[in-house]
C-alpha cells in the first residue's frame, strides 16, 4: 500500500474536500480543510493527488491503514495456487488398485488441485489405445461429482494423458478445511466440558454420600 500524504504533508493551496461519510464539501483552501479535520478530531488524507485540484478526505487514518492491511492479508490468503497432481495407472489395473487410485483423485480434487492421469502402455498394449480411452472415460465418469475433464485423453508417446480440474476453487477448499477444523475443535472442547461436568457431578455425589453417612 502506497503511503498517502496526510495533514501537514499535503502541500497544495486547495483541495476538493470529501467528508467522512463520503459527502462532497467542495473546493476549499488547505488551511480550512486542516482546521475542519482538527475540529472533527480526524485526519486530512490526500486520496487522489493527481486530480485537479487534489482530492482529500476527512477520516481516521490509523483505522484506514489497519483495515487496508487486513484486506491485503485476506487477499493474499485467498490467492492459493492450484497444483497439478499426477496419478499413474496401467491398462490392466485391478479393481482394488483402481478404487485406491480413485480415492486419491477425489482427495486431490476436493483440495482444489488438478489431477493429471497418466496411463502407461506396455508392450503390445500400445496397439490398443481404444481400451485406454475406455479406462480414462470410466475415471472421468467416476470423478464427475468432484471434477471436470479439462484436457481430454490424448496419446503422448507410450502413454495416454488426461487432466481433470476441480469443481471448487482451491481457496474455497481451504476455507472449508478451516471450517471443518474449527468445528472439530469446538466439538472437542464441548466433549471436554461435558467430561469435566460429569466429574464434578460425581465428586459432588460422593461428597453428598459421605456427608449423609457421617450424619447417620
Steps between C-alpha positions, in 0.01 A plus 500: 500500500649835395530751781255787458575858592324596822426830676798743489675288236238609243680798347244632250302829520154338482328161489168355396376396843297186571336454840539190720172357369593555135312827468642758258601819685652675198828675419646662811833652601739254659504705824119474526510127430762446771295704747188290426702180552631625836153603616359159407796321666577334165783499246510670162613236251590569137326212318536622138820706470489518117155657483463872427476609779608196707225318686533474879273320743432538871557163669664310783825418319618247757177303464520529122853357490403212732198403288701525176768271646232251608352496147845447348567205731162346417570540127839329531345220705240439229755497218585133543672351197349188346744211469509228235506158664586188302350151518654216303302192404538195279260361243458174697428669833299278739186617680665550840784709356250694287294591806816604688607728213148640474498595868827689450346682203200597716735628772701718260189642331326572830813690610464721190788351297501376143581135429700371206416135425780322320421157357815309399480249215726195519613293205213410272257710703612797292304357209175519704449872574122452494526296823697781660236748388225291661694490827550876492130556433416273793724708731347825373149365562584374851658837590224713343364618836843630603650631176463557128722396211719797413723321249345206311694172479784520246784269406842624611772259392445169681236653726154652494446817701189672635463799736205540738437841660326545836148635512584724796777759514790427730417800719150358557645159587741665748212693656302178540800331661536787748130480585523124551805537725326770703188282531716210617669721759162623623377141522808395701457795735133409550592138574766609749249732667247216527763267650604769747136557599447127556811486719370793704163330538664171610714680754195687630305172530786339692524797733124497553506124572791547740314777681186287532704210634665723760159631611372145538 
